[in-house]
Each structure stands twice: as structure tokens, then as C-alpha cells.
Amino acid sequence: MTHATLNYQTAPGHEVLAAAGKKYLRPGGRLATEQLFQWAHFQPGETVLELAASFGISAIAIAQRYGVRVVGIEKNPDSVARARANVAAAGLSDRVEIIAGDIFHLDRLTERFDYVLAEAILTMQSPAGKAKILAGIRDRLKPGGKFLSHELLAQNREAEIHRALAQAIRVNSTPLSESNWIAACEAAGLTVQQHQTGDMGLLKPQQMLADEGILNTIRIFWNILRRSQIRQRVLSMRRVFQQYRQDLGYIILSATYS
């Protein structure tokens, strides 16, 4: 769906933010992702499975930076085509593969990986959905492999926050508390070795500058100011983020399968 045909009143929040020009949609921003990668300690030649690879941008960046081989799974056919084109343009077709698939059916993959990476994926799933995906992640890891996760955190008032986010974001956003995220991993047979929590800065100017750079941050704010439908939705999301700022945050964790 193009931005010209996007229904801004009903579209999921991440699509509205993307229409505004936002490229990085992780609750803890690039710094949190960087910490996750430091914990991973990727080594050349190792293998990474990325869930919901979108346009392949992060898969390409990981392969280039660490010399690993990345398989990205993506459900949207248009995104798969665009990701494959991006991989080819980067000259990484030998190290990055984008496959069309559903994260609920990871059992259709036969390969096992040193790492599985999922950022801002599990938050959008029901409790049963979270459990199914986590079980699939476990089964795709080699013994001793690491699950790397970056998700939205709701330290308190989970049910109340879920209702507020559903109204503002227009999707089933169900962040968990720190203890509940860890328990969900443990229930799937994934032992959390390291984790970190922090403030959710998705729409905070300081984090936007760090994530997007000066020029794109200016472009995002200009699009929000001049396009009333985008502005209404972004302000609605921001109000919820502000209302629950004491409880909303991010969590990153590294869990192993043994």
C-alpha cells in the first residue's frame, strides 16, 4: 500500500510513522539494538535468522558489519521483492537471503541458526501468538544458540496500557512487564542470560535525532506539521506514550537454547 492510498485513520501506527518518514521503529532506538549486538558477539561465518525482515535493511547491515550469513523471513510479497533488490544492489546475494514466509510457521524452515533476531515483533502478538513464535524460535536455534529480542515494555498496568495502545496504534499491541517477558522466554525453553530495560523514546526528539539523523528528523517533523491526518495520529500516539511514560519502556534480552 502506498502512502497516497493509506487510510490514516485506521492504518497501524508503524505505517503512519513510516509515511511521516520515520525509518527506525524500535522502542529503545539504535542504542538499545547496539547493546543487543554487543551481547551477541557475532563472529564471521555464523548464521542469523531475522524475523520480519521488511526491506532487508538490517539484514544487509548485519552481514556487512559482522561478516555473518543472514536469512530474513518476510510475509509481505512487496517487501520481499524490495528486500531482494536491496540485497542484490548491495552485492550481498551470497550472504543475505530473503525468503517469503510466516513467522508463525518457522517449522517450515529446515536450517538451524546461531542467532534468531526479532525486534518489535512479539509485542504485536497475543499471548498464544507469543508462545507459538517463541517455540518456533527455539526450534530454529542450534544448541547454545542465542535469541536476540528488542520489545516494548509495560512495567505496570499491562491491561490498561494494552487498551490505550489499541486505540492509538490500531493494532493488537500487548507489551509485557520485565518479569513476564522473561517468563515467556523461559516457558519456551529459552534461558535469559542478559537483559536491559529503559525509557521508550520512539517519539522523543533526542532519540529521533540519534536514530534518524538531523536531516531526516527535520523531514519527519515537517511532514507531521504539514499533513493533518498524520499529525492527528502521531499526536494521539504521543499522548498515550506521555500518559504512561512511567510504565512504558523497552526491553532487550539475550536468551540461549541448550
Residue pairs with C-beta under 8 A, 6 or more apart in sequence:
1 15
3 19
6 15
6 16
6 19
8 16
8 19
8 229
8 230
8 232
8 233
9 229
9 233
10 170
11 19
11 170
11 233
12 169
12 170
12 171
13 168
13 169
13 170
13 171
13 233
13 237
14 25
14 120
14 169
14 171
16 230
16 233
16 234
16 237
17 25
17 202
17 234
18 25
19 223
19 230
20 220
20 223
20 224
20 227
20 230
20 234
21 216
21 219
21 220
21 223
22 208
22 212
22 220
23 57
23 211
23 212
23 216
24 30
24 211
24 212
25 120
25 202
26 32
26 33
26 119
26 120
26 150
26 202
26 211
26 250
27 120
27 150
27 151
27 152
27 153
27 200
27 201
27 202
27 249
27 250
28 150
28 198
28 200
28 201
28 249
28 250
28 251
28 252
29 201
29 202
29 207
29 210
29 211
29 250
30 210
30 211
31 210
32 150
32 196
32 198
32 250
32 252
33 119
33 150
33 252
35 196
35 252
36 148
36 149
36 150
36 252
36 254
37 62
37 66
37 148
39 146
39 148
39 193
39 194
39 254
40 115
40 146
40 148
40 254
42 48
42 62
42 66
42 67
42 68
42 115
43 66
43 67
43 68
44 66
44 67
44 68
45 67
45 68
45 69
46 66
46 68
46 69
46 114
46 115
47 68
47 69
47 70
47 71
47 111
47 113
47 114
47 115
48 59
48 62
48 68
48 69
48 70
48 71
48 113
48 114
48 115
48 116
48 117
49 70
49 71
49 72
49 73
49 109
49 111
49 113
49 115
49 116
49 117
49 140
50 58
50 59
50 62
50 70
50 71
50 72
50 73
50 116
50 117
50 118
51 73
51 103
51 116
51 117
51 118
51 121
51 133
51 137
52 73
52 74
52 75
52 103
52 118
52 121
53 59
53 72
53 73
53 74
53 79
53 83
53 98
54 74
54 76
54 79
54 83
55 79
55 82
55 83
55 86
56 72
56 82
56 83
56 84
56 86
56 87
56 96
56 98
57 86
58 117
58 119
59 70
59 72
59 83
59 87
59 96
59 98
60 70
60 86
60 87
60 90
60 92
60 96
62 68
62 70
62 117
63 69
63 70
63 92
63 95
63 96
64 90
64 92
67 95
68 95
68 114
68 115
69 95
69 96
69 97
70 95
70 96
70 97
71 96
71 97
71 98
71 99
71 109
71 111
71 113
72 83
72 96
72 97
72 98
72 99
73 98
73 99
73 100
73 101
73 102
73 103
73 106
73 109
74 80
74 83
74 98
74 99
74 100
74 101
75 100
75 101
75 102
75 103
77 100
80 98
80 99
80 100
83 98
84 98
87 93
87 96
87 97
87 98
90 96
99 109
101 108
101 109
103 118
103 121
103 133
103 136
104 129
104 132
104 133
104 136
105 136
106 133
106 136
106 137
106 139
106 140
107 136
107 139
109 140
111 140
112 140
112 141
112 142
112 145
113 140
113 141
113 142
113 145
114 141
114 142
114 145
114 146
115 141
115 145
115 146
115 147
115 148
116 137
116 140
116 141
116 145
116 146
116 147
116 148
117 148
118 133
118 137
118 147
118 148
118 149
118 150
119 149
119 150
119 151
120 150
120 151
120 152
121 133
121 151
122 130
122 133
122 134
122 149
122 151
122 184
123 151
123 152
123 173
123 174
123 175
124 171
124 172
124 173
124 174
125 133
125 172
125 174
126 172
126 174
127 174
130 174
130 184
131 184
131 187
131 188
134 147
134 184
134 185
134 187
134 188
134 190
135 188
135 189
137 147
137 188
137 190
138 147
138 188
138 189
138 190
138 257
141 147
141 257
142 257
143 257
143 258
144 256
144 257
144 258
145 256
145 257
146 193
146 254
146 255
146 256
147 185
147 190
147 253
147 254
147 255
147 256
147 257
148 252
148 253
148 254
149 181
149 185
149 251
149 252
149 253
149 254
149 255
150 250
150 251
150 252
151 175
151 176
151 181
151 250
151 251
151 252
152 173
152 175
152 200
152 248
152 249
152 250
152 251
153 175
153 176
153 177
153 178
153 181
153 197
153 200
153 248
153 249
153 250
153 251
154 161
154 162
154 175
154 176
154 177
154 244
154 247
154 248
155 177
155 178
155 197
155 246
155 247
155 248
155 249
156 177
156 246
156 247
157 244
157 247
158 174
158 175
158 176
158 177
158 180
161 175
161 244
161 247
161 248
162 173
162 174
162 175
164 240
164 243
164 244
165 173
165 175
165 240
166 172
166 173
167 236
167 240
168 236
168 237
168 239
168 240
169 237
175 248
176 184
178 195
178 197
178 251
181 195
181 251
181 253
182 192
182 195
182 253
185 191
185 192
185 253
185 255
186 192
189 257
190 255
190 256
190 257
191 255
191 256
191 257
191 258
192 253
192 254
192 255
193 254
193 255
193 256
194 253
194 254
195 251
195 252
195 253
195 254
196 251
196 252
196 253
197 249
197 250
197 251
198 249
198 250
199 245
199 249
199 250
200 241
200 245
200 248
200 249
200 250
201 207
201 208
202 241
203 234
203 237
203 238
203 241
205 217
208 217
208 220
209 217
212 220
223 230
224 230
224 231
224 234
225 231
241 248
